[in-house]
Every structure is written in structure tokens, then in C-alpha cells.
Amino acid sequence: MSQVTETLSKQKTIMRSKSISASTPEMLRSFLNETIKNDFHPTLAITFSDPEFGIDDTIEIFKSHDIQLIGCSTSGEICNDELNEETFSALLLDLNPTSFKIISFEAEGNDYSTQGRELGKIANETFDNPGIIVYSGGIGVDGESIVKGIKSTMEREIPIHGGQGADHFRYQKVSTYTHESNNDNGLSALILDTDKVRMMGKTFSGWNDLGKIHTITKSEANIIYEIDGKPALDLFNSYFPSIEYKQQDDSEKLFTIPGIYPLKILRDDDVVIIRSGMIYDFENKALILAGGVQQGDQFKFCPTPSFDVVDTTLNQFSELAKDTGEVDAVIINSCAGRHFAFGPMFEDEVEGLYNIWKKPTVGYMAYGEIGNIGQNSICEFHNVSCSLVTLTGK
């Protein structure tokens, strides 16, 4: 499978973009060789790779062309209007290297807040008005801690987009990588100068809720032990008794949950955040989520989405397009659990999103998404949502 599209801006010269998809490292090498022959010299690649594609080989290919690289492993890859599996997709940009910086961090244990704080400090030191695209490796990462860590160093809101890597619900090895590193426990980040590159995005879930409002009465970071004073899994199973659990290969206690029945968290500041259950802790009857919650949070469970969610999602992003106008590139970070829940409808969503802008588009199926809600410039961590960011040279 291969696909190549290109957009050359008629009015701007700061950034050209091209999206490519390849099914083998050899095909990727051929595409890059041909691209450079055709007088397109990318300096930056934002990439997404199936865990089995050969990430180390990919790094060497981009290094041989002196192209800086950032990306993560996935549960599915998007290139333009197609959703693929077991492939590699990349957004190639010829952005001036003075307009961006790529960095990576290894995390000790699951302490991603420390890496988030360090990332925020470097971003502040690098550009007057930074924007960040960040991807995480690792299993069972509390994605909210990354965003909180970054924000703790900021005196103002900045655009933060990205998400968690994935590995097709295997929960074996989730990687994030750059042209200099390949980590299965850490962060990789692209810091952009938003005085040179405009970042405009939006995050939308479209999930309806059901039943009564519940309260998280015992939790720690991204683990819920009790809801309404009762074991979390007992209440979860009372809503969804027919869910099938899959035992992890390396544990007799933890069972993966495809994120099809998320929690809609209702915060005091009227912010609605979706949290997806990822792992069932049989011994403690606890839900382990892809993002953190707060003890005292109130929420409702969400059922399987209805057929009109795709249309609603596309309408939301069509409204965003009215604000963005012409763009140079689009990056989609959408949840692997969303794909699992939507089934064939999800491919309609991918195609519809591409047709809104019809510009080079790449993306991936994630274990969690980072982006802003609606017209709100405040970026948060989300689950089972579609998070999209556009890039436009100034």
C-alpha cells in the first residue's frame, strides 16, 4: 500500500508539506529518495508507525537524509482519507529549522509529570510563544500528568497537542521516538515557534451519557478504587455485564478493557472530560484509566455511540475550518477505543475529516489524546475522542 499527496502553498513560502504512507521500510526509503529528487527537501517529519514496522530502521532512514523526526507507535495509521494498519505514515515539512526544536526524555517509572515540567521549561526558554506536540511511550501512563506538568511551568495557556502511543491493545511495548532516540518509557516532543507556525485545533468525543451521576469516592492518579463508596468494578459491571475481558500475558490480575464504555467527567468549571477504562484490576476491583481523575469527581457512564456521532463530529470540525481558513497540514490523534467502538463508521470519519481541508493529513489511533475543546484555547488530556490540529505557515 502506498499513497503520496502534496500541497504547495501559493501565497506562503515558509512551509511546504507532503503526506506519505508506506508498508515497508524499503518502500519508505524509496519514497524519500524520490521526494528529494523532485526538489522537495523536508527538514521535519511527524510520523506514526505500527510497532512491527521497524522503528529503528525508520530512524536510520530519516537520519540518512538529515530529516529531524518525531513519532510514536500506534494502533492504526492515518494517511489522508485512509485508515491503515501495519504501516507507516508521515507528514513531511520543509519548515525552517530555526522554527522548531525536537527533544526527548526517559521517564523513571511512571513519573511523567517531571518530564512534563522539564518540557515546559525548555519550551519557554526556546521560543517567546511556543506550541507543543508531544507523544508518550509506556504502558498505563497517566496522560493527564503530562499536561499538568507542562502547564505548571507556564504563565499562560499555550497550544498543546499530541497523545499517547499505542500497540493494538497488546499492552506489551508502546514507543515514542525521534531521530536520536527510541524509548518505550518516556516522552518525545516537537516545540514550535507559533510566531512562525500557526497551530489551531479542536477535540470532540460525541459520546452521550446514561443513567445517574456517580461520584468517585476513592482514587489515586488514574486508578479508581471506589465509586459511591462501592468497589469500582462492581458498579461498572452492573452497567455493562456482558463486556469481554482479555487476560494480559504477563499478569493473572489485570485484564484489558477496550475503551468502549468511557466515563464523562463533569468538572466544577463546566469542563467535560472523557476518561476511558483500560485495565481491570481483578484483585482490587479497580478501574485503571488512561488518564487521571480526582477524588470527588462526578461522572456518568457512556454507552456504545449511536450512528449519528460521525456526522456530529464532522460538523464540529467543519466549524473549526471556518476559523482556520487555508491550512498547510492536518494531524489527527484519535482514540483506538473510538475505532473499536465505531467499527466501520470510523473510516467514514477519517475520510470526512480529510475532505474538510483536503490538505496533507496524517494521524494515528492512540491510547489517549491531548488537545483543546471547542473554541476554548485550554488544552487537556482526553480519551475516546478525536483530537485534530492544523499547521499553517505564517
C-alpha positions in Angstrom: 0.0 0.0 0.0 1.3 3.4 -0.8 0.0 6.9 -1.0 1.6 10.3 -1.7 0.0 13.7 -1.8 1.5 17.2 -1.9 0.3 20.7 -1.3 2.4 23.7 -2.3 1.2 27.0 -0.8 0.5 29.7 -3.4 1.0 32.6 -1.1 3.4 31.4 1.6 6.9 30.1 1.2 7.8 29.2 4.8 6.4 25.7 4.8 5.6 23.1 2.2 4.0 19.8 3.2 3.6 16.3 1.9 2.0 13.1 3.4 3.2 9.7 2.7 2.3 6.1 3.6 4.5 3.0 3.3 4.0 -0.7 4.2 7.8 -1.5 4.5 11.0 0.4 5.4 12.2 -0.3 1.8 9.2 1.5 0.4 9.7 4.4 2.8 13.3 4.7 1.7 12.2 4.7 -2.0 9.6 7.4 -1.3 12.1 9.7 0.4 14.6 9.3 -2.3 12.1 10.1 -5.0 10.7 13.1 -2.9 14.1 14.7 -2.6 14.8 14.2 -6.3 11.7 16.2 -7.1 13.1 19.3 -5.4 11.2 18.9 -2.1 13.7 18.9 0.8 11.9 18.2 4.1 13.6 19.2 7.3 11.0 17.7 9.7 8.9 14.5 9.8 5.9 13.9 12.1 5.4 10.1 11.9 3.3 7.2 13.1 4.4 3.6 13.0 2.9 0.2 13.6 5.0 -1.4 16.4 6.2 -4.1 14.0 7.1 -1.8 11.1 10.7 -1.4 12.2 11.2 1.9 14.1 15.0 1.6 14.4 15.2 1.2 10.6 12.9 4.2 10.2 15.2 6.3 12.3 18.2 5.5 10.3 16.4 6.2 7.0 15.4 9.7 8.1 18.9 10.4 9.6 20.5 9.5 6.3 18.5 12.3 4.7 19.2 14.8 7.6 15.5 15.0 8.4 14.6 15.6 12.0 12.0 13.1 13.2 9.3 12.6 15.9 6.7 10.0 16.3 5.2 7.1 18.2 3.9 3.5 17.8 0.2 3.1 17.0 -2.9 1.0 16.8 -3.6 2.2 13.2 -2.2 4.8 10.9 -4.0 7.6 9.0 -2.8 9.0 5.7 -5.1 11.5 4.0 -8.5 9.8 3.7 -7.4 6.3 4.6 -7.0 4.3 7.8 -4.4 1.6 7.6 -2.9 -1.0 9.8 0.7 -2.4 10.0 2.0 0.6 8.0 3.9 3.8 8.5 2.6 7.3 7.8 4.5 10.6 7.8 3.9 14.3 7.4 7.0 15.9 5.8 7.6 19.6 6.2 10.3 21.9 4.8 10.0 24.2 7.8 13.0 26.4 8.7 14.9 24.5 11.4 15.0 27.8 13.5 11.2 27.5 13.9 11.2 24.2 15.8 13.0 22.0 18.3 12.7 18.3 19.0 13.5 16.8 22.4 13.0 13.5 24.2 13.0 12.3 27.8 13.2 9.0 29.5 10.8 8.5 32.5 11.6 6.8 35.7 8.7 4.5 36.5 5.5 6.3 35.5 6.6 9.7 36.7 5.7 11.6 33.6 4.8 14.8 35.4 8.5 15.5 36.0 9.2 15.1 32.2 6.2 17.4 31.5 7.6 20.1 33.7 11.0 19.9 32.1 9.4 20.0 28.7 7.5 23.1 29.6 10.7 24.8 30.9 12.6 24.1 27.7 9.7 25.3 25.6 9.6 28.6 27.5 13.4 29.0 27.0 13.3 28.2 23.3 10.6 30.5 21.9 8.7 33.6 23.1 5.4 31.9 22.0 5.8 28.1 22.0 3.4 25.5 21.0 4.0 21.8 21.8 3.2 18.5 20.1 4.0 15.7 22.5 3.8 11.8 22.4 4.4 9.4 25.2 5.6 5.8 25.3 5.0 3.3 28.1 2.1 1.2 29.4 -0.6 2.5 31.8 0.7 6.1 31.6 -1.4 8.8 33.3 -1.7 11.2 30.4 -3.1 13.9 32.5 0.1 14.2 34.5 2.0 15.1 31.3 -0.3 18.0 30.5 -0.4 19.2 34.2 3.4 19.0 34.3 3.8 21.2 31.2 1.2 23.7 32.4 2.8 24.0 35.8 5.7 25.9 34.2 3.5 28.2 32.0 2.2 31.6 33.0 -0.4 31.4 30.2 -2.2 28.9 28.1 -0.3 27.6 25.1 -1.3 25.1 22.4 -0.5 21.6 23.5 -1.5 18.7 21.2 -0.5 15.0 20.7 -1.3 11.9 22.7 -0.2 8.5 24.0 1.4 5.9 21.7 -0.4 2.6 21.3 0.2 -1.1 20.2 -3.1 -2.6 19.1 -4.3 -3.4 22.7 -1.4 -5.8 23.2 0.0 -3.7 26.1 3.5 -5.0 25.5 5.6 -2.2 24.2 4.5 1.4 23.4 7.2 3.5 21.9 7.9 7.1 21.2 10.9 8.1 19.1 12.9 10.9 17.5 15.8 10.9 15.0 18.1 10.4 18.1 16.2 8.1 20.4 13.6 5.2 20.6 12.0 4.9 24.1 9.3 2.7 25.4 9.1 4.7 28.6 9.3 8.5 28.1 8.2 11.5 26.1 9.1 12.9 22.7 8.1 16.5 21.9 8.1 18.9 19.0 8.3 22.6 20.2 7.1 25.0 17.5 7.5 28.8 17.3 3.9 29.9 16.9 5.1 33.2 15.6 6.1 31.3 12.6 3.7 28.4 12.5 0.0 28.8 13.5 -1.5 25.9 15.4 -5.3 25.7 15.5 -7.1 22.6 16.8 -10.1 21.1 18.4 -11.1 17.9 20.4 -14.5 16.3 20.2 -15.9 13.0 21.5 -19.6 13.0 20.6 -20.4 10.4 23.3 -23.8 10.6 25.0 -24.2 9.6 28.7 -26.7 7.5 30.5 -28.1 6.8 34.0 -27.4 8.8 37.2 -24.5 10.9 38.2 -21.9 9.0 40.2 -19.1 10.2 42.5 -15.5 8.8 42.6 -15.0 8.2 46.3 -11.6 6.6 46.3 -8.9 7.1 43.7 -5.2 7.6 43.1 -4.0 9.3 40.0 -5.5 7.2 37.1 -6.9 4.3 39.3 -10.5 4.3 40.6 -11.0 2.0 43.6 -14.5 3.1 44.7 -17.5 4.7 43.2 -20.3 5.9 45.5 -18.5 4.0 48.3 -18.6 0.7 46.4 -15.9 -1.2 44.5 -15.5 0.4 41.1 -15.6 -2.7 39.1 -18.8 -3.9 40.7 -20.6 -0.8 39.6 -19.0 -0.9 36.2 -20.2 -4.5 35.7 -23.7 -3.6 36.8 -23.9 -1.2 33.8 -22.1 -3.4 31.3 -22.3 -7.1 32.4 -21.6 -8.6 29.0 -18.2 -7.0 28.4 -15.4 -9.4 27.5 -12.1 -9.1 29.3 -8.7 -10.3 27.9 -6.1 -11.5 30.2 -2.7 -9.9 29.8 0.2 -12.3 29.0 2.3 -11.2 32.0 -0.4 -11.0 34.7 -3.0 -13.1 36.4 -4.7 -10.0 37.8 -5.0 -7.4 35.1 -7.4 -7.6 32.1 -7.6 -5.2 29.3 -10.8 -3.3 28.5 -11.2 -1.9 25.0 -12.3 1.7 25.8 -15.9 1.4 24.6 -17.7 2.5 27.8 -16.0 5.7 29.0 -16.7 8.0 31.9 -17.9 11.5 31.2 -16.3 13.6 34.0 -18.2 16.7 34.9 -15.8 19.2 36.5 -16.8 22.3 38.6 -15.5 24.7 35.9 -18.0 23.2 33.4 -15.3 21.3 31.6 -16.3 17.9 30.4 -13.5 15.4 30.1 -13.8 11.8 28.8 -11.9 9.0 30.6 -11.6 5.5 29.3 -11.1 2.4 31.3 -8.2 0.4 30.0 -7.3 -2.2 32.6 -9.4 -4.3 35.0 -7.6 -4.9 38.4 -9.3 -8.1 39.4 -7.7 -8.3 42.9 -8.6 -4.8 43.9 -11.8 -4.5 41.9 -10.4 -1.2 40.5 -10.6 0.5 37.1 -7.3 1.7 35.7 -7.9 4.6 33.3 -5.8 6.1 30.5 -5.9 9.5 32.3 -6.0 10.8 35.8 -9.2 11.7 37.8 -9.7 13.5 41.1 -11.3 12.0 44.2 -14.7 13.7 44.3 -15.1 13.9 40.5 -18.7 13.3 39.4 -19.4 11.5 36.2 -21.8 9.5 34.1 -21.1 6.3 32.1 -21.4 6.4 28.3 -22.9 3.6 26.2 -21.9 2.5 22.7 -22.2 5.5 20.4 -25.1 6.0 18.1 -24.8 6.1 14.3 -25.1 9.9 14.1 -21.8 10.5 16.1 -19.7 10.6 12.9 -21.9 13.3 11.3 -21.9 15.3 14.5 -18.1 15.0 14.7 -17.6 16.2 11.1 -20.0 19.1 11.7 -17.8 20.1 14.7 -14.6 20.2 12.6 -16.3 21.9 9.7 -17.0 24.7 12.1 -13.3 24.8 13.0 -12.4 25.1 9.3 -14.3 28.4 9.2 -11.8 29.8 11.7 -8.7 28.2 10.3 -9.2 29.1 6.6 -6.4 27.8 4.4 -4.0 25.4 6.2 -0.8 23.6 5.2 -1.3 20.3 7.0 -3.5 18.4 9.4 -2.7 15.9 12.2 -5.4 13.7 13.7 -4.9 11.9 17.0 -8.0 9.7 17.5 -8.5 7.0 20.2 -8.0 3.3 19.4 -11.1 2.7 21.7 -13.1 5.0 19.4 -12.2 2.9 16.4 -13.1 -0.2 18.3 -16.5 1.2 19.3 -17.4 2.8 16.0 -16.4 -0.1 13.8 -16.7 0.6 10.0 -18.2 4.0 10.8 -14.8 5.2 11.9 -13.4 5.0 8.3 -16.2 7.4 7.2 -15.0 9.8 9.9 -11.4 9.7 8.7 -12.5 10.3 5.1 -14.8 13.1 6.1 -12.1 14.9 8.1 -9.7 14.8 5.2 -12.3 16.2 2.8 -12.9 19.3 5.1 -9.4 20.7 4.3 -8.1 18.3 1.5 -4.5 19.0 2.7 -1.7 16.6 3.6 -3.1 14.7 6.5 -1.6 12.1 8.9 -2.7 10.6 12.2 -2.9 7.6 14.3 -5.0 5.5 16.7 -3.9 6.4 20.2 -4.4 5.3 23.9 -5.2 9.0 24.8 -5.4 12.4 23.1 -4.2 15.9 24.0 -5.9 18.9 22.6 -8.4 21.7 23.2 -12.2 21.5 23.5 -14.3 23.6 21.1 -13.3 27.3 20.8 -11.6 27.0 24.2 -7.9 27.5 24.0 -7.3 25.4 27.1 -5.7 22.1 26.2 -6.4 19.0 28.3 -5.9 15.2 28.2 -8.8 13.2 26.7 -9.9 9.6 26.0 -12.0 8.1 23.2 -12.0 11.5 21.4 -10.9 12.8 18.1 -8.3 15.5 18.5 -7.1 17.4 15.5 -4.6 20.2 15.0 -3.9 22.2 11.8 -0.5 23.7 11.0 -0.1 26.8 8.8 3.0 28.7 7.9 2.9 32.4 8.6 
